[in-house]
Amino acid sequence: MKVRFGNIVDAMVGIKEIEVKESNLKKIFESISQALKKRVEIIIDEKEESVYLLTEKDGKLIRNWVVVLCDGVNILDCDTNHLRSTEMTIFVPVSGG
């Protein structure tokens, strides 16, 4: 699976994309953390229907609200134990006017 980090998420993580072999959400981010040598994790709050990206910076953990899409489908609507996607995109939703 290709994991892409959009807009400002790439700056938080330190890369724009990475290829992983896992299909379980937890294992995907364990693999990414190992490759980047820092903690990167997705936290799903099902009660609030929110998704957060947890990243490590200067020894501190930073939590940001993000949208995660697996082949265009919101991660909240996916089975995170076995993702059958070919591409995951993570981004911070922005708006303007």
PAZAPA-4460 file (N, C-alpha, C; in steps of 0.05 Angstrom, whole numbers, plus 32768, in hexadecimal, padded with zeros to 4 digits):
% residues 97
    n_x    n_y    n_z   ca_x   ca_y   ca_z    c_x    c_y    c_z   seq   type   mol
   8011   7FE9   8000   8000   8000   8000   8012   8019   8000     1      M     A
   800A   802C   7FF1   8018   8046   7FF0   800A   8058   8004     2      K     A
   8019   8064   8016   800E   8077   802A   8019   8093   8022     3      V     A
   8006   80A5   801C   800D   80C0   8014   8006   80D4   802A     4      R     A
   8018   80E7   802F   8013   80FB   8043   800F   8116   8035     5      F     A
   7FF6   8120   8036   7FF0   8138   8027   7FF4   8152   8037     6      G     A
   7FEF   8168   8029   7FF4   8184   8033   8008   8185   804A     7      N     A
   8001   818E   8061   8015   8192   8077   801C   8179   8086     8      I     A
   800E   8163   8081   8014   814A   808E   8030   8140   8086     9      V     A
   8038   8145   806D   8053   813D   8065   8068   814B   8075    10      D     A
   8064   8163   807D   8077   8172   808E   8077   8166   80AA    11      A     A
   8060   815D   80B4   805F   8151   80CF   806D   8137   80D0    12      M     A
   806B   8127   80BB   8076   810C   80BA   8093   810D   80B0    13      V     A
   8098   811D   809C   80B3   811F   8091   80B6   8113   8076    14      G     A
   80A1   8107   806B   80A1   80FC   8050   8087   8101   8042    15      I     A
   8087   80FE   8028   806E   8101   8018   805F   80E7   8014    16      K     A
   806E   80D1   8011   8061   80B7   800E   8075   80A1   8015    17      E     A
   8069   8089   801B   8078   8072   8022   8068   8059   8019    18      I     A
   8076   8045   8011   8069   802B   800A   806C   8018   8021    19      E     A
   8056   800B   8029   8056   7FF7   803E   8048   7FDE   8034    20      V     A
   804E   7FC7   8041   8043   7FAE   8038   802C   7FA5   804A    21      K     A
   8029   7FB1   8061   8014   7FA9   8074   7FF9   7FB1   806B    22      E     A
   7FE4   7FA4   8077   7FC8   7FAC   8071   7FB9   7FB3   808A    23      S     A
   7FC6   7FB0   80A2   7FBA   7FB6   80BB   7FC3   7FD3   80C3    24      N     A
   7FB1   7FE4   80CB   7FB7   8000   80D0   7FCE   8003   80E5    25      L     A
   7FCC   7FF4   80FA   7FE0   7FF6   810F   7FFC   7FEE   8104    26      K     A
   7FFD   7FD8   80F5   8016   7FCE   80EA   8021   7FE1   80D5    27      K     A
   800F   7FEE   80C6   8018   8001   80B2   8028   8017   80BF    28      I     A
   801D   8022   80D5   802A   8039   80E2   8042   8030   80F3    29      F     A
   8042   8017   80FC   805B   800C   8109   8071   800B   80F4    30      E     A
   806B   8003   80DC   807E   8002   80C7   8088   801D   80BF    31      S     A
   8076   8031   80BD   807E   804C   80B7   808F   8058   80CD    32      I     A
   8087   8053   80E6   8097   805D   80FC   80B3   8052   80FC    33      S     A
   80B5   8038   80F6   80CF   802B   80F5   80E0   8037   80DF    34      Q     A
   80D4   803B   80C7   80E3   8047   80B0   80EC   8063   80B6    35      A     A
   80DC   8073   80C4   80E2   808F   80C9   80F2   8093   80E3    36      L     A
   80F3   807E   80F3   8101   807F   810D   80F5   8094   8120    37      K     A
   80DB   8096   811E   80CB   80A7   8130   80AE   809D   8130    38      K     A
   80A0   80A3   8146   8085   809A   8149   8072   80A9   8136    39      R     A
   8063   8099   8126   804E   80A4   8115   8037   8090   8118    40      V     A
   8020   809A   8120   800A   8089   8126   7FEF   8096   811E    41      E     A
   7FDC   8086   8116   7FC1   808F   8112   7FB0   8086   8129    42      I     A
   7FA1   8098   8134   7F8E   8092   814A   7F72   8098   8141    43      I     A
   7F61   8084   8143   7F45   8087   813B   7F34   8089   8153    44      I     A
   7F25   809F   8156   7F12   80A3   816C   7EF7   809D   8160    45      D     A
   7EED   8085   8163   7ED4   807D   8157   7EBC   808C   8163    46      E     A
   7EBE   8092   817D   7EA8   80A0   818B   7EA4   80BC   817E    47      K     A
   7EBA   80CA   817A   7EB9   80E5   816E   7EBA   80E5   8150    48      E     A
   7EBE   80CD   8144   7EC1   80C9   8127   7ED7   80DC   811C    49      E     A
   7EEE   80DB   812A   7F05   80EC   8123   7F1E   80DB   8121    50      S     A
   7F30   80E4   8110   7F4A   80D6   810C   7F60   80EA   8112    51      V     A
   7F74   80E0   8120   7F8B   80F1   8128   7FA5   80E5   811F    52      Y     A
   7FB8   80F6   8117   7FD3   80ED   8111   7FE4   80F5   8129    53      L     A
   7FF2   80E1   8134   8004   80E6   814A   8020   80E4   813F    54      L     A
   8030   80F9   8142   804B   80FA   8139   805E   8103   814F    55      T     A
   8076   80FB   814D   808A   8102   8160   809C   8118   8155    56      E     A
   80A0   812D   8165   80B1   8143   815C   80C0   814D   8175    57      K     A
   80DA   814D   8173   80EB   8156   8189   80E5   8149   81A3    58      D     A
   80DE   812F   81A2   80D8   8120   81BA   80BC   8123   81C5    59      G     A
   80AC   8134   81B8   8090   8138   81C0   807D   812C   81AC    60      K     A
   8066   8123   81B6   8052   8118   81A4   803E   812D   819D    61      L     A
   8038   8130   8184   8026   8144   817A   800E   8136   816D    62      I     A
   7FF6   813E   8174   7FDE   8132   8169   7FCF   8146   8157    63      R     A
   7FCA   813E   813F   7FBB   8150   812C   7FA4   8141   8120    64      N     A
   7F8E   814F   811C   7F76   8144   8110   7F7C   8142   80F2    65      W     A
   7F76   812A   80E7   7F7B   8126   80CA   7F63   8116   80BE    66      V     A
   7F64   8115   80A4   7F52   8104   8095   7F63   80EF   8088    67      V     A
   7F5A   80D6   808A   7F69   80BF   807E   7F56   80B2   806A    68      V     A
   7F5F   80B0   8051   7F4F   80A3   803C   7F5E   808B   8033    69      L     A
   7F50   8075   8030   7F5B   805C   8024   7F4D   8058   800A    70      C     A
   7F5B   805B   7FF4   7F50   805A   7FD9   7F37   806C   7FD7    71      D     A
   7F38   8084   7FE4   7F23   8097   7FE3   7F0D   8094   7FF8    72      G     A
   7F0E   807F   8008   7EFA   8079   801C   7F05   8081   8038    73      V     A
   7EF5   808F   8047   7EFD   8098   8062   7F04   8080   8073    74      N     A
   7F1A   8082   8081   7F24   806C   8092   7F0F   8063   80A7    75      I     A
   7EFE   8076   80AE   7EE9   8070   80C2   7ED5   805B   80B7    76      L     A
   7ED4   8058   809C   7EC2   8045   808F   7ED0   802C   8086    77      D     A
   7EE9   8028   808F   7EF9   8011   8087   7EFE   7FFE   809E    78      C     A
   7F05   7FE5   8098   7F0E   7FD2   80AB   7F2C   7FD6   80AE    79      D     A
   7F34   7FE2   80C4   7F50   7FE9   80C8   7F62   7FD1   80CE    80      T     A
   7F55   7FB9   80D4   7F65   7FA1   80D8   7F6E   7F95   80BE    81      N     A
   7F60   7F9A   80A9   7F68   7F90   808F   7F60   7FA3   8079    82      H     A
   7F71   7FB7   8074   7F6C   7FCB   805F   7F73   7FBF   8044    83      L     A
   7F60   7FC0   8032   7F64   7FB4   8018   7F6B   7FCA   8003    84      R     A
   7F75   7FE0   800D   7F7A   7FF7   7FFC   7F95   7FF5   7FEF    85      S     A
   7F98   8003   7FD9   7FB2   8006   7FCC   7FC0   8020   7FD3    86      T     A
   7FAF   8033   7FDD   7FBA   804E   7FE3   7FAC   805A   7FFB    87      E     A
   7FBB   8064   800E   7FB1   8073   8025   7FBB   8090   8023    88      M     A
   7FA9   80A3   8026   7FB0   80BF   8026   7FA9   80CB   8040    89      T     A
   7FBB   80DA   804C   7FB7   80E7   8066   7FBB   8105   8062    90      I     A
   7FA7   8115   806A   7FAA   8132   8067   7F9B   8141   807C    91      F     A
   7FA2   8159   8081   7F94   816B   8093   7F80   817B   8082    92      V     A
   7F66   8179   8088   7F53   8188   8078   7F56   81A5   807D    93      P     A
   7F55   81B5   8068   7F57   81D1   806A   7F40   81DE   805A    94      V     A
   7F3A   81F6   8062   7F26   8205   8053   7F2E   8222   8053    95      S     A
   7F23   8230   8042   7F29   824D   803F   7F12   825C   8034    96      G     A
   7F17   8275   8031   7F01   8285   8026   7F0B   82A0   8020    97      G     A
***
